[in-house]
Amino acid sequence: MKILGDIMADEEIKRISLAVIRRLPKYHKCLGELLRNNVEKVSSQELGQMLGFTASQVRQDLNNFGEFGQQGYGYNVEQLYNEVAKILGLNTEHKMVIVGAGNLGQALANYKDFEIHGFKLIAMFDTNTRLIGLKIHNVPVYDLDELTYIVNENNVDIAIITVPKESAQHVADILSGTVIKGIWNFAPVEIKVPPHIMVENVHLIDSLFTLSYKINENKLMERLMKQKSKRDELKEKIIKNSK
């Protein structure tokens, strides 16, 4: 089996599209469920049906990272699950901190699946003196002034920002001077960081707007159809009157 690190050096290395990257967690989750159900192999068609993709889409997505399946056999579920985990970097423990110990920060601290997948939350930070010194789900809350020292001392990979938008850039500036490799930003504002720090923005209100659109999509389609029908009727009248 050829994996990403084994691809021949003379092959052209291309950047993977964001759309493909965003589908990888779905593959990982689906393969994990198959593994727990003792399924040994799966075809691209079967995998596609479970995920709502075409078989061709499955093959194209996975081929971006190497050759995993065998024609006439399909994919070995355990091997593919492990390879997707490696691609996502889940075979390595990632230390994390949360900056902002308010309601959202506390909710994330209580999320149990982080550690299951190798994301270890070691500390939280805030400026609220009522929160500093407490433990949230056994994770200590420190003063923001200690952020740089604790992040660097523990070689933390990921910082989660859950502060108000007015404070987000200040926090990002502090983190930019640390060993942080990535920021998961929940603040409703775009932050600026050096190129070597990866940022994933989570815009909760945008996601809610998207859900609202989907709920109202049928009404929108009905309105567009009525508008089209009226245009067609008007067009027919114009054609008749021109004869």
URMOKA-V436974 format. One record per backbone hydrogen bond with DSSP energy under -1.0 kcal/mol. NH is the residue of the N-H (numbers start at 1). CO is the residue of the C=O. If there is no record, write none. Layout:
# URMOKA-V436974
NH:CO + NH:CO
This chain:
# URMOKA-V436974
2:67 + 6:3 + 7:4 + 11:8 + 21:17 + 22:18 + 24:20 + 27:23 + 28:24 + 29:25 + 30:26 + 31:27 + 32:28 + 33:29 + 34:30 + 35:31 + 36:32 + 37:33 + 38:35 + 39:34 + 42:75 + 47:43 + 48:44 + 49:45 + 50:46 + 51:47 + 52:48 + 53:48 + 58:54 + 59:55 + 60:56 + 61:57 + 62:58 + 63:59 + 65:62 + 70:74 + 73:70 + 74:70 + 75:42 + 77:40 + 80:76 + 81:77 + 82:78 + 83:79 + 84:80 + 85:81 + 86:82 + 87:83 + 88:84 + 89:86 + 90:85 + 94:118 + 96:120 + 97:158 + 98:123 + 99:160 + 100:125 + 106:102 + 107:103 + 108:104 + 109:105 + 110:106 + 111:108 + 117:113 + 118:115 + 119:114 + 120:94 + 122:96 + 124:140 + 125:98 + 126:142 + 131:128 + 132:128 + 133:141 + 134:131 + 136:139 + 139:136 + 141:134 + 142:124 + 144:126 + 146:143 + 147:144 + 150:146 + 151:147 + 152:148 + 153:149 + 154:150 + 156:151 + 157:95 + 158:95 + 159:182 + 160:97 + 161:184 + 162:99 + 167:164 + 171:167 + 172:168 + 173:169 + 174:170 + 175:171 + 176:172 + 177:174 + 178:175 + 181:157 + 182:157 + 183:198 + 184:159 + 185:200 + 186:161 + 189:187 + 197:194 + 198:181 + 200:183 + 202:185 + 204:202 + 207:203 + 208:204 + 209:205 + 210:206 + 211:207 + 212:208 + 213:209 + 214:210 + 215:211 + 216:212 + 220:216 + 221:217 + 222:218 + 223:219 + 224:220 + 225:221 + 226:222 + 227:223 + 228:224 + 229:225 + 230:226 + 231:227 + 232:228 + 233:229 + 234:230 + 235:231 + 236:232 + 237:233 + 238:234 + 239:235 + 240:236 + 241:237 + 242:238 + 243:240
